[in-house]
Amino acid sequence: MAWLVLVLSGLLETAWAIALDRSAGFTRPLPSAVFAVSLVASMAGLAYALRDIPVGTGYAVWVGIGAVGTAVVGMVALGESASLPRIACLLLVVAGVVGLKLFH
């Protein structure tokens, strides 16, 4: 259960990062509210998961999922570069996250 919550919390990290960008410095109410709610939910999920998962592993997986998710949303929906080297680097992050889970 802790791993599922950790993955969902990592996905929420992507949500709050994108909402933070869209909030335009907290001048837009809806993205600002999405940011606040998803941030709190993401942190709460991370805290829950860390009851059963070591902090080094849990935090690294959480950040990795959030970073890859945010970069993918940027490439797919926000017009950011989707170059081969960039995708290769994201795959390395994914491999690291999978490795942390496998060798936990």
C-alpha positions as CSV (number, residue, x, y, z in Angstrom):
1,M,0.0,0.0,0.0
2,A,2.8,2.4,0.8
3,W,4.3,2.1,-2.7
4,L,1.0,2.8,-4.3
5,V,0.5,5.9,-2.2
6,L,4.1,7.0,-3.0
7,V,3.5,6.7,-6.7
8,L,0.2,8.6,-6.5
9,S,2.0,11.2,-4.4
10,G,4.6,11.5,-7.1
11,L,1.9,12.1,-9.7
12,L,0.4,14.8,-7.5
13,E,3.9,16.4,-7.4
14,T,3.5,16.7,-11.2
15,A,0.1,18.3,-10.7
16,W,1.3,20.9,-8.3
17,A,4.3,21.8,-10.4
18,I,2.2,22.4,-13.4
19,A,-0.4,24.3,-11.4
20,L,2.3,26.4,-9.9
21,D,3.5,27.4,-13.4
22,R,-0.1,28.1,-14.5
23,S,-0.8,30.2,-11.4
24,A,1.3,33.0,-12.8
25,G,2.8,33.9,-9.5
26,F,-0.4,33.1,-7.6
27,T,-2.3,35.7,-9.5
28,R,-4.8,33.2,-11.0
29,P,-7.2,31.7,-8.4
30,L,-8.0,28.3,-9.9
31,P,-4.4,27.1,-10.6
32,S,-3.4,28.5,-7.3
33,A,-6.0,26.5,-5.5
34,V,-5.1,23.3,-7.5
35,F,-1.5,24.0,-6.5
36,A,-2.3,24.2,-2.8
37,V,-4.5,21.2,-2.7
38,S,-2.3,18.9,-4.7
39,L,0.8,20.1,-2.8
40,V,-0.8,19.2,0.6
41,A,-2.1,15.9,-0.7
42,S,1.3,15.0,-2.3
43,M,3.2,15.8,1.0
44,A,0.6,13.9,3.0
45,G,1.0,10.9,0.8
46,L,4.8,11.1,1.0
47,A,4.6,11.2,4.8
48,Y,2.3,8.2,4.9
49,A,4.5,6.2,2.6
50,L,7.6,7.0,4.6
51,R,6.2,5.1,7.5
52,D,7.1,1.9,5.6
53,I,9.7,3.0,3.1
54,P,13.1,4.4,4.0
55,V,13.3,8.1,3.6
56,G,16.2,8.0,1.1
57,T,14.4,5.6,-1.2
58,G,10.9,7.1,-0.7
59,Y,12.0,10.7,-1.4
60,A,14.1,9.8,-4.4
61,V,11.2,7.8,-5.9
62,W,8.8,10.6,-5.2
63,V,11.0,13.3,-6.7
64,G,11.8,11.1,-9.7
65,I,8.2,10.4,-10.5
66,G,7.3,14.1,-10.1
67,A,10.3,15.3,-12.2
68,V,9.6,12.8,-15.1
69,G,5.9,13.5,-15.0
70,T,6.4,17.2,-15.1
71,A,8.9,17.0,-18.0
72,V,6.5,14.7,-19.9
73,V,3.6,17.0,-19.5
74,G,5.9,19.9,-20.6
75,M,6.8,18.0,-23.7
76,V,3.4,16.6,-24.6
77,A,1.1,19.5,-23.7
78,L,3.2,22.7,-23.2
79,G,5.4,22.6,-26.3
80,E,8.7,22.0,-24.6
81,S,11.5,20.2,-26.5
82,A,11.1,16.5,-26.9
83,S,14.6,15.8,-28.2
84,L,16.2,12.4,-28.1
85,P,18.8,13.3,-25.5
86,R,16.2,14.7,-23.3
87,I,14.0,11.6,-23.5
88,A,17.1,9.4,-22.9
89,C,17.8,11.4,-19.7
90,L,14.2,10.9,-18.5
91,L,14.5,7.2,-19.2
92,L,17.6,7.1,-17.0
93,V,15.6,8.7,-14.2
94,V,12.8,6.1,-14.7
95,A,15.5,3.4,-14.6
96,G,16.8,4.8,-11.3
97,V,13.3,4.9,-9.8
98,V,12.6,1.3,-10.9
99,G,16.0,0.2,-9.5
100,L,15.3,1.8,-6.1
101,K,12.0,-0.1,-5.9
102,L,13.6,-3.4,-7.0
103,F,16.5,-3.1,-4.6
104,H,14.5,-1.7,-1.7
